[in-house]
Amino acid sequence: MDSVIFRTDGNSEMGLGHLMRCLALAQELDLNQVKVTFLVSESSLAFCRSRHDWVGKVIPVPDCSVDAEIQWMQQLPEFDQADWIVLDGYQFDQAYRFAIKNTGKLFALFDDNNDSGQLYADLLINGSSHAPLLNYDQTAATAQRCIGEPYRVLRHEFRITEPMPFSERSHLVICFGGSDPSGMTLSLLQALESLSASMSVRVITGAAYRDGMALDDFLKRTGLIVQHLPNHQQMADCFSRARLAISAAGGSQFELAACCTPSILAVVAENQRLATAQAEQQGWCEVFDMTQGESVKALAETAVMLWSQSSKLATMHQKAGQFADTMGSSRVFESMSAMLGSDGKRFKGG
C-alpha cells in the first residue's frame, strides 16, 4: 500500500470526532510509510494545522454538489495514486457512498450505528462493542469487516503512553470534547463548587470551545483547585494520570478505557447510547444520560461520592485494564494491506 485519501470533516462536535478518528488511522499508515492525504472543508484547515501530531497533506474541498465534488476529487493527482479512499462522517449519505464506490477505488468506511442505508464499502470499520449486533449483513454484505473491540482506532499517543498505577493517580479530569456544545464544563464546575468539592481538578477544553471567557471568569473567583488546559493535545498522558474522569460519551470513552481510567460518561447525543451502554456493562464507568433529563448536579454528586470510594475506583481501574487494547489501528492497516496483492493491486473479487 502506497497512498490513502481520507475524506472527512470537523465542522461540528461529532465531526471533530470523525476527523480525529481518521487521524488515528492515518498515523498508523504514516508509521508504515504510506502517503496520507486529507480532503476537508476550508473551515477545518485551521484545526488540522493546529495539531502537533498531524500527519499527511491537507487539501480543501470546494463547496459544490456531490457529483461535482467526486469529479473534482478524481482530477487530483493524489486520487490517481491512491490505493484506498477512507470516508468518515454522517453527512456522507448513501448517494455519496455510492458515488465513491463507483470511482473504482477500494473504499473503507467508518460507521457507528448502521442507520443510513446501504454502505457500499469494501472495508467497514466500527470499533464499538455493539458493532457485531448491528446487522451489517443487510447493508454491507460483501464488505470485509473490522468490527468490535479489537478494531478500536486510537491515536499513536495511546499506544506509547503507559497508564499510571491507580495508587499514583491524584486528580479529577473533566473533558466534554472539542467544543462542549451543551456547555457542561462550566455547569459541572459550578455544581462541584456548590458541593465544596476538595479534589484537584484538571479541565480540558478543545480548540472549538466557545465559553472561554466565562470559564476564565469563574476560575478567577472559585474556591475549587482547578488547572485549565485549553486546546490540550497530550490526552493520553492526562487520562493515564487521572483517578477519575468525567467525559462526554463519544470516542473519548475508548481512550479512557485504554488508559485504565475510572470514568463517568455523559451521553449527550442519541448516537452515543449503544456504545456507552456496552461500556457500562464492562464495569469501568458509570453513565448519565443527559438526553433523558439527568442533571449536572446529580452528575457532580456522583463524582464526589465516587471520589471517596477508593476501593470501588480501584476495581473500575482494574476492569478498564481488561479492555485496554490499543492495537486497533494496526489491525485495520493489516486488513487494508491484505486486500491488496503483493504488487499493490486489488485482489480480484476483493
N, C-alpha and C positions, 0 to 999 in steps of 0.2 A: 504494500500500500504506500503510495507516494503523496497523495493530496486529498484533502477533505474540505468541503464547504459546509459551513453552518449557516442556516437561515433562522434567525430568532430576533427577539427584541426585548427591551427593558422599559417599556413605556407605562408600566403600572407595577404595583407591588408583586402581582403574580408574574408579570413579565420579567422583573428583575430576577425572580427565582429561576425562570426558564433560562435566562442569559447566564446565570451562574452555574446552572446545571450543564449547559453546553461548554462553559469554560472548563469545568472539571474534566469532561471527556477530552476536550482539546488539549489540556495539559498532559494527559496520558499519551495522546497521539504525538505531541511535540517531543516528549521524552523518548519516543520510538522513531524519531527522525521523520515524522510525517508532516508535510506542509499543511498549515491550517489557515483558512480564510473565513472571516465572519462577514455576513451581509446583514446590516442593521439599518434602522431608520436614522436620519440625521440627528434626531433628538437623543439617541442612545450613544452617540460618539463620545461625548464628554465623559460619561460613566465608564466606558471601556478604557479610555485613555487614563483615567484616574487610578486604575488598578495596578498595583505594583507587581502583581503576579500574572498579568495578562500575557497571553501567547497568541501569535498569529496576526495576520494582516486584517484590517477592518475597512470595509468598503460601504459607503452609504447607499441605501436603496432609494431610487426615485419614487415619489408619491404618484402612483398610477394604478391602473386596473390589474387584475390578476394576469390576464393574457399578456399585457404589455410588460409586466414585471418578469414573467417567465421568458419572454423574448429577450429582454434586456439581460437577464441572467445568462442565457445561452450564448450571448455575444461576448461575454467576459473571457479573457484568456485563461483565468483560473478555472472556469467551468469546463473548458475543453480538457484541462489537465486532471480534473477531479475524478477520483475513484468512487467517492460517496458524496451524497447530499444528505445532511442531517437537519431535520426540522423539529422545532420545539416552540409551541405557542398555541393558545386557544383560538387566536384569530385566523390560523391557517386551517380553513374548513375543508370539507370533503372535496369540493371543487378544486381548491388549491392543491391538495394532496394528489388528486387525480392528474393534475397538470404536471406536477413534479414527477410522478410515476411515468408519464408519457415522454419525458425527456430521454428515457433510456438509461439514465444513470442509476446505480444502486442507491436505494433510498432508505435511510434509517429514520425512525420517528420516536421521539419521546412522547409517552402518553401517561395520563393519570387515572382516568375513570372509565374509558371506553364508552363514552356517551355522545359521540359526534359522528356517527355513521361509519361507512367503510373507510378503512385506514390506508389501504393501497401500499403498505410498506413492505420492503424486502426484509427489514430487520426492525423489530419492535422492542423498545426499552421502557420498562416500568419496574423500578426497584422497590415498590411498596409491598408490604407483607400480604396485602389483599389481592395483588395483581393476578395470581393464578385463579381467582374466583370470578374474574370479570368477563368470562365467555368470549375470549378473543377468537375462538373457532368461528364465530359468526361474522367477525369484522376484519380478521387478518389470518384467514385460513392457511395461506401458503407462506406466511412470514416466519423467519427464524425469530424465536422469542427469547429475549434476555429479560425475564420477568421474575419477580420475587426478590427476597432479601439479598441473595448473592450478587445482584446487579444494582445495588445502590451506588450511584455515581457520586463520588465525593472528590473535592479538590485535593491536590497533592499535599497540601499542608496537613491534612488529617491523616495521611499515611505516615508522615515523618515525625509527627509530634507524639511523644509518649505521655499518655494521661498520668497525672499525679495520683499517688495512693490517696484514698479517701481521708486518712488521718492528717494529711498535709494540706487539705483544702480549707479555705478560710473565708470565702465571700459569696455573696449572692449576685448572680448575673441577671440583668433584665435586658431583653432584646426582642423587639417587635418588628424586625425586618428592616428593609431598606428605606421605607417611607413611613411606616406606622400609620396607615390611613385612618384607623379608628381612634387615634390619639390616646392609646392606652398607656404609653410610657409615663406621661405626666400624671394621669389619673391614678395609676398604680403607686407612684411615689407619694402622692398626696394621701392615699389610703394607708400606706405604710407609716407615714408621719403621724397620722391620726391614731395609729396603734402604738406609737412610741417604739417602733422597731429599732433594735440596737445593733444589728449586724452591719458589717461593712458591705456596701453595695457598689457594683460596677454597672453603669448604664451605658449600653451601646446603641448609638443611633447611626443610621445609614446616610448615604450621600443625598437621598431624596427626602430626608426628614424636614418637615415644614414648621415645626413648633419650637425651633431652636431658641428663639428669644424668650419665649415663655418658660422654657425649661431652664435657661440660664438665670432668669429672674428668681425662679423657685430655688435653685441651688444656692443662690447667694444668701438666702434667709433661712433655709431649712436646718433643723437640728439633726437630720439624718447624716450618716457618714457615707458620702457618695463621691465616687470618681466617675466623671463623664468621659466617655471615649467616642468622640464624633467620627463618623466615617472610618471606623476601626476595621482593619483588614486582617489582623492576626487572630482570626476567630478560633482556630484550633487550640492555640496556646491559652486563650481566655477561657474557653469552655472546659479545657482539661484541668484548669485550676479551680473551677467553681465547685463549692459544696452543694449548691442548689442553683438551678436556673429557672427563670420564668420566661417563656418564649412563645411567640406565635407558632401555631401548629402547621407550618409549611415545611419546606425542605430542611429547615434547621433541626427538626426533630431527629433526622438521620445523623446529622453532625453531632448532636448531643449524645445520642446512643453510642456513636463511635468514640466519643470522649469519656464514656462511662459516667455521665453526669446525671444525677437525680434531677428530675425536671417537673415543672408544672407547665402544661401545654394549653394555650388558649386557642380554641377553634374560632376563627373569625371569618371563615368562608365555607360554603357548603362543600366545596371540592376537597376540603381537608378532613372531613369527618371519618371516612372509611379507614384511611391510613392511621389516623390518630386513635381510633378505637382498637386497632391491632396493637399499637404501641402500648396502650393502657393495659391490655391483656398480658403483655410481656412483663409487666410489673416494675418498670423502672421510672414510670411517670404517673402523674395524676392529671386529669383533663377537666377543663372548664369550657363548656360550650357557650361562647358569648353570643352566638346566633340564636340561642334559645332563652336569652334574657338573664343568664347568670351575671352576677355583679362583680365589678372590680374590687369592691370592698370584701366580698367573700373570698376572692382570689388572694387578696392580701392577708386575710385572716388565716387561710390555709398555709400560706408561705411562712408566717410567723409560727404557726403550730408545728409545721414540719421541721423548721429550723431547730426547734428544741428537742426533736426526737432523733438523736444521733444514731441509734440502732436501726431505726427504720430507714433513714437516709443511707446508712452503710449497706443495708440489704438492697435498696434500689440501685446503688452504685454497682454492687456485685451482679445484679440481674442485667443491668445495662451492658456490663462487660461480656455477657453471653452473646450479645448482638453487635459487638464492636468489630465488625468486618469492614475493612477499608479497601478491599481489593476489587470492588465492583467495576471501576473504570478499566482495570486491566482485563477483566473477563469480557467486557463489551468489546474492547480492542481486539482480543483474541477471536471473538465471533466475527467481527468485521473482516479481519485478515483471512479467516478460514473460508469466507465466501468469495475470495479472490484466488485465482490459480497461482502457481509458482511464478508465472510470467507476469503477474499483476492484472490478469484479465479475469473477468467474471466467469465462474463456472457455469456451464450450460444447465439451465433449469434451476439456477441458484436464486 
